[in-house]
């Protein structure tokens, strides 16, 4: 439930909420039980990519960090 909520919060109108959601997704994607879930990794990557196109700089920074973690999760799954 928390992860579904985070995916939705990544599109919130408030930039601080989007920033926090992107960071939380970047943390969750590194948990072994989450990174083995392919659909979660794909959903997290899509949410982070949309945050990377945000107009606020801090949201972009957190999204870039989260995308690095998504990339690490993909490498660890190989």
C-alpha positions as CSV (number, residue, x, y, z in Angstrom):
1,X,0.0,0.0,0.0
2,X,2.8,2.4,0.9
3,X,4.5,1.9,-2.5
4,X,1.3,2.5,-4.4
5,X,0.8,5.7,-2.5
6,X,4.4,6.8,-3.3
7,X,3.9,6.2,-7.0
8,X,0.8,8.4,-6.8
9,X,2.6,11.1,-4.8
10,X,5.3,11.4,-7.4
11,X,2.7,13.4,-9.4
12,X,1.5,15.5,-6.5
13,X,1.1,19.3,-7.2
14,X,3.4,20.2,-4.3
15,X,7.1,20.0,-5.3
16,X,8.3,18.9,-1.9
17,X,6.0,16.0,-2.0
18,X,7.2,14.9,-5.4
19,X,10.8,15.3,-4.2
20,X,10.2,13.2,-1.2
21,X,8.3,10.5,-3.2
22,X,11.2,10.3,-5.7
23,X,13.7,9.9,-2.9
24,X,11.6,7.2,-1.1
25,X,11.2,5.3,-4.4
26,X,15.0,5.4,-4.8
27,X,15.4,3.9,-1.4
28,X,12.8,1.2,-1.8
29,X,14.1,0.1,-5.1
30,X,17.3,-1.1,-3.5
31,X,15.6,-3.4,-1.0
32,X,16.2,-7.0,-2.2
33,X,12.5,-8.0,-2.0
34,X,11.5,-4.9,-4.0
35,X,14.2,-5.0,-6.7
36,X,13.2,-8.6,-7.5
37,X,9.7,-7.4,-8.3
38,X,10.0,-6.4,-12.0
39,X,6.7,-4.6,-12.1
40,X,7.7,-2.4,-9.1
41,X,11.0,-1.5,-10.7
42,X,9.3,-0.6,-13.9
43,X,6.7,1.5,-12.1
44,X,9.3,3.2,-10.0
45,X,11.4,3.9,-13.1
46,X,8.4,5.5,-14.9
47,X,7.6,7.7,-11.9
48,X,11.2,8.8,-11.5
49,X,11.5,9.6,-15.2
50,X,8.5,11.8,-15.0
51,X,10.0,13.5,-11.9
52,X,13.2,14.1,-13.9
53,X,11.2,16.3,-16.3
54,X,9.9,18.5,-13.4
55,X,10.3,22.2,-13.5
56,X,11.7,22.4,-9.9
57,X,15.5,21.8,-9.6
58,X,15.3,19.9,-6.3
59,X,12.8,17.4,-7.7
60,X,15.1,16.8,-10.6
61,X,18.1,16.2,-8.3
62,X,16.2,13.7,-6.2
63,X,14.9,12.0,-9.3
64,X,18.4,11.7,-10.8
65,X,19.6,10.1,-7.5
66,X,16.6,7.7,-7.6
67,X,17.3,6.8,-11.2
68,X,20.9,5.9,-10.3
69,X,19.4,3.5,-7.6
70,X,17.0,2.1,-10.2
71,X,20.0,1.5,-12.5
72,X,21.9,-0.2,-9.6
73,X,18.8,-2.4,-8.9
74,X,18.7,-3.5,-12.5
75,X,22.4,-4.4,-12.5
76,X,22.0,-6.3,-9.3
77,X,19.2,-8.3,-10.8
78,X,21.3,-9.6,-13.7
